Amino acid sequence: ISLKLDWDYFIALSQTTKKKLISNNVDYKKIKTIYAGVDINTNFKKKNSDYFRILTVSRLVNYKRVDLLIKACKVLFNKDYKFSVLIVGDGLLKEKLNDLIRKNNLQNTIKIKSKLSREDLIYEFVNSDLFVLTSEEEGFGMVVIEAASLKVPFVVTNIDTLKEITKNGLGGLFFKKGDYKDLAEKISKFIKD
């Protein structure tokens, strides 16, 4: 409905979003692309850890595919890798994801936290060894930019928006959309080295 209103301009956060607007009959002359940015000032120092720490920040809804990370972790766990995972987010799938964690006996490896303060979230970014985003659709992917700005490498889905904002993977790796085994393989490359 809002696309049909007579707006002067639309602001798209990426060229991918601009293409989606055009495909929904928005006049390309009315669309401006303005990339988001981050300004993160932190004094946090990274703590030493015996475990490789993985972070994801996501709404817990279907298209974000956080289940893929849990399934990938089962593959890594079975290969005796030492790691921990923090999922920061909330949403309709929270209990379903907790059930998947229990079903795969990963309660000591994967934790879900909701509603962290901005300061606590930045602390978690700084103390992570890898950021993972499993989303199958993004308008921009701000959390990937936040991770990169804090010098945390990433593994993200190989979708157009994430290719665009990372300049084709500068700072991380892509995994095949929907493929938890490929995700596990990409994560293992960071755990090993």
PyMOL commands that set and color helices and strands:
alter all, ss='L'
color gray80, all
select helices_A, chain A and resi 2-4+15-23+28-30+62-64+66-78+94-103+118-126+142-149+160-165+180-192
alter helices_A, ss='H'
color red, helices_A
select strands_A, chain A and resi 10-12+31-33+52-57+83-88+110-113+130-133+154-157+172-175
alter strands_A, ss='S'
color yellow, strands_A
deselect
rebuild
show_as cartoon
